[in-house]
């Protein structure tokens, strides 16, 4: 008799737990299932990278303002940050090469 | 019936304060439906609730720690239990003014049915560090100046996380809170606007606790920035639809308040970087005149930006009669640097752990709690005085 009551109590307890877990899962999925376009759960990893990309772009855009370019001008190293980048990536070498190819063709 | 929902997680230290504040609300107790959603494995908070002698019935809804562990999820678990026509959300450390439910009810009754939500003022009364004092100034500007102006213009409100009063049916209609969004409040404010509903503000205050240490502050701000980024991404899926639903003013408000907030904070260090680049070359070449001119340009922009940001705080504090607390706004440039740090870490966290909810610890500031008690006693004194004057209080006879 006692064993039966205990079993029932355990069964009831576990079913309440299941109901709670189910309610929790349902609460977590509520908006995702009813209006997926309005839920942050449906944003993929690539989309989540957009703010970081925007931040980097804003940062770069601010860094390449005319004031910064002037600062680089004064350093005498290059005309602007893009120029610096071009130089670092061998832009001048490329220009020399293309000139020589052109002169050969013309010649 | 008025439902009061609070989602608690590891809040044993402040649970008594919250429930006492709810019990003090000027509203018939038989018409109050108090629901407390507690994480099922949070034995400390549950024990603190059980140990307390309640003056009104309280429904405790355990939230199973399955899937996510966020406040909006806990609120969604509690929402089906709400029996009230109206529902208000409180945070664990909240101390709402006694008149708040009546003020909200008044606002709903005097407005048309498209008013779905009213936001009470939030005020932090922690004075333990400059950050918490700055927080108070920021909140004063946001809740006393910015949000009332937006509401007056009929623009969508980015709701604060607490003391939002809703029409329960409307809240259910729009789908409740987004459990995956870590600033579910801002998202819900925009969603209500997209469904054609309005949000307003009421003249009642809820006192809160502000983070005092840089670590706790950064954690909270990172979550806020991450949430605003999520909100922006969700609603900008179809910008055309958003524009049609919010209108031009609403669309611009959304861009400036939700998207712009994070973008400006992220771009701010570049400005400082530019300032140093402007200064170093002329100084190194000995061209001090050029350095002064360039510094002048940059400083003009910086001062304008910082002043615009701080002016909301000054106006808010002035409105609250706390002009003596404006000194902390001198630290706006430092605050902005911290905001930038939070915004960048939010952008990174959004990629790695988008739904991670950094919990803010409450119950740290004991002075604000004492002040809260004093405020409650003063309120009680005022109330008794009113009753005495109206002749509704029987004289106390001592033998």
Boltz contact constraints between the chains, C-beta under 6 A:
constraints:
  - contact:
      token1: [A, 20]
      token2: [B, 62]
      max_distance: 6.0
  - contact:
      token1: [A, 20]
      token2: [B, 64]
      max_distance: 6.0
  - contact:
      token1: [A, 21]
      token2: [B, 64]
      max_distance: 6.0
  - contact:
      token1: [A, 21]
      token2: [B, 66]
      max_distance: 6.0
  - contact:
      token1: [A, 23]
      token2: [B, 77]
      max_distance: 6.0
  - contact:
      token1: [A, 24]
      token2: [B, 63]
      max_distance: 6.0
  - contact:
      token1: [A, 24]
      token2: [B, 64]
      max_distance: 6.0
  - contact:
      token1: [A, 24]
      token2: [B, 66]
      max_distance: 6.0
  - contact:
      token1: [A, 25]
      token2: [B, 66]
      max_distance: 6.0
  - contact:
      token1: [A, 25]
      token2: [B, 67]
      max_distance: 6.0
  - contact:
      token1: [A, 27]
      token2: [B, 73]
      max_distance: 6.0
  - contact:
      token1: [A, 27]
      token2: [B, 76]
      max_distance: 6.0
  - contact:
      token1: [A, 27]
      token2: [B, 77]
      max_distance: 6.0
  - contact:
      token1: [A, 28]
      token2: [B, 67]
      max_distance: 6.0
  - contact:
      token1: [A, 28]
      token2: [B, 68]
      max_distance: 6.0
  - contact:
      token1: [A, 28]
      token2: [B, 73]
      max_distance: 6.0
  - contact:
      token1: [A, 28]
      token2: [B, 179]
      max_distance: 6.0
  - contact:
      token1: [A, 30]
      token2: [B, 76]
      max_distance: 6.0
  - contact:
      token1: [A, 31]
      token2: [B, 175]
      max_distance: 6.0
  - contact:
      token1: [A, 31]
      token2: [B, 178]
      max_distance: 6.0
  - contact:
      token1: [A, 34]
      token2: [B, 175]
      max_distance: 6.0
  - contact:
      token1: [A, 35]
      token2: [B, 175]
      max_distance: 6.0
  - contact:
      token1: [A, 37]
      token2: [B, 237]
      max_distance: 6.0
  - contact:
      token1: [A, 39]
      token2: [B, 178]
      max_distance: 6.0
  - contact:
      token1: [A, 39]
      token2: [B, 180]
      max_distance: 6.0
  - contact:
      token1: [A, 40]
      token2: [B, 178]
      max_distance: 6.0
  - contact:
      token1: [A, 40]
      token2: [B, 180]
      max_distance: 6.0
  - contact:
      token1: [A, 40]
      token2: [B, 181]
      max_distance: 6.0
  - contact:
      token1: [A, 40]
      token2: [B, 230]
      max_distance: 6.0
  - contact:
      token1: [A, 40]
      token2: [B, 234]
      max_distance: 6.0
  - contact:
      token1: [A, 41]
      token2: [B, 180]
      max_distance: 6.0
  - contact:
      token1: [A, 43]
      token2: [B, 233]
      max_distance: 6.0
  - contact:
      token1: [A, 47]
      token2: [B, 233]
      max_distance: 6.0
  - contact:
      token1: [A, 48]
      token2: [B, 350]
      max_distance: 6.0
  - contact:
      token1: [A, 48]
      token2: [B, 351]
      max_distance: 6.0
  - contact:
      token1: [A, 48]
      token2: [B, 354]
      max_distance: 6.0
  - contact:
      token1: [A, 49]
      token2: [B, 351]
      max_distance: 6.0
  - contact:
      token1: [A, 51]
      token2: [B, 229]
      max_distance: 6.0
  - contact:
      token1: [A, 51]
      token2: [B, 347]
      max_distance: 6.0
  - contact:
      token1: [A, 52]
      token2: [B, 347]
      max_distance: 6.0
  - contact:
      token1: [A, 55]
      token2: [B, 266]
      max_distance: 6.0
  - contact:
      token1: [A, 55]
      token2: [B, 347]
      max_distance: 6.0
  - contact:
      token1: [A, 58]
      token2: [B, 263]
      max_distance: 6.0
  - contact:
      token1: [A, 58]
      token2: [B, 266]
      max_distance: 6.0
  - contact:
      token1: [A, 58]
      token2: [B, 267]
      max_distance: 6.0
  - contact:
      token1: [A, 59]
      token2: [B, 270]
      max_distance: 6.0
  - contact:
      token1: [A, 62]
      token2: [B, 267]
      max_distance: 6.0
  - contact:
      token1: [A, 62]
      token2: [B, 270]
      max_distance: 6.0
  - contact:
      token1: [A, 63]
      token2: [B, 270]
      max_distance: 6.0
  - contact:
      token1: [A, 67]
      token2: [B, 274]
      max_distance: 6.0
  - contact:
      token1: [A, 67]
      token2: [B, 278]
      max_distance: 6.0
  - contact:
      token1: [A, 68]
      token2: [B, 274]
      max_distance: 6.0
  - contact:
      token1: [A, 68]
      token2: [B, 277]
      max_distance: 6.0
  - contact:
      token1: [A, 71]
      token2: [B, 277]
      max_distance: 6.0
  - contact:
      token1: [A, 71]
      token2: [B, 278]
      max_distance: 6.0
  - contact:
      token1: [A, 71]
      token2: [B, 281]
      max_distance: 6.0
  - contact:
      token1: [A, 74]
      token2: [B, 281]
      max_distance: 6.0
  - contact:
      token1: [A, 75]
      token2: [B, 281]
      max_distance: 6.0
